[in-house]
Amino acid sequence: MITHFDQTAESLARLRGPIGIYIASKTPPEIAVSVMAEILAVKNAVALPRESDVANAKTAQSLQQTMA
């Protein structure tokens, strides 16, 4: 990716994904709110709890469903 996008390792290390705060978004407008919420949090230097990260929240939700 460094060569393809003409970026440095440092600039690529700043990338985050998947983006968005987990709020169980289903529709495009809900997903947009989730994404914008995370963008604003990063812009305003607000530390978000790890549980609000989409990947972590979905993993936890999936584990809960398999245990039920």
C-alpha positions as CSV (number, residue, x, y, z in Angstrom):
1,M,0.0,0.0,0.0
2,I,2.9,2.4,0.7
3,T,4.0,2.3,-2.9
4,H,0.6,2.1,-4.5
5,F,-0.7,5.2,-2.6
6,D,2.6,7.0,-2.3
7,Q,2.4,7.2,1.5
8,T,4.8,6.7,4.3
9,A,4.5,3.9,6.9
10,E,3.8,6.6,9.5
11,S,0.8,8.1,7.6
12,L,-0.6,4.6,7.0
13,A,-0.3,3.8,10.7
14,R,-2.7,6.6,11.4
15,L,-5.5,5.0,9.5
16,R,-8.4,3.5,11.5
17,G,-10.9,1.0,10.5
18,P,-13.6,0.0,10.5
19,I,-14.9,3.5,11.1
20,G,-17.8,4.5,13.2
21,I,-19.1,4.2,16.7
22,Y,-21.2,1.1,17.3
23,I,-24.9,2.2,17.7
24,A,-26.4,-0.8,15.9
25,S,-26.8,1.3,12.7
26,K,-28.9,-0.4,10.0
27,T,-29.8,2.4,7.5
28,P,-27.5,4.7,5.5
29,P,-28.5,7.7,7.6
30,E,-27.8,5.8,10.8
31,I,-24.4,4.7,9.5
32,A,-23.6,8.3,8.5
33,V,-24.3,9.4,12.1
34,S,-22.0,6.6,13.5
35,V,-19.2,7.6,11.1
36,M,-19.6,11.4,11.8
37,A,-19.6,10.8,15.5
38,E,-16.2,9.1,15.4
39,I,-14.8,11.7,13.0
40,L,-15.9,14.5,15.5
41,A,-14.5,12.5,18.4
42,V,-11.1,12.2,16.7
43,K,-11.2,15.9,15.6
44,N,-11.9,17.1,19.1
45,A,-9.4,14.7,20.7
46,V,-12.1,12.8,22.7
47,A,-11.0,9.4,23.9
48,L,-13.7,6.8,23.1
49,P,-14.2,3.7,25.1
50,R,-13.0,0.5,23.4
51,E,-16.5,-0.9,23.6
52,S,-17.8,1.8,21.2
53,D,-15.5,0.6,18.4
54,V,-17.5,-1.2,15.7
55,A,-15.3,-4.2,15.5
56,N,-15.1,-4.8,19.2
57,A,-18.8,-4.2,19.8
58,K,-19.8,-6.6,17.0
59,T,-17.4,-9.3,18.3
60,A,-18.9,-8.9,21.8
61,Q,-22.4,-9.0,20.4
62,S,-21.7,-12.1,18.4
63,L,-20.2,-13.9,21.5
64,Q,-23.3,-13.0,23.5
65,Q,-25.6,-14.4,20.9
66,T,-23.6,-17.7,20.7
67,M,-23.7,-18.1,24.5
68,A,-27.5,-17.5,24.6
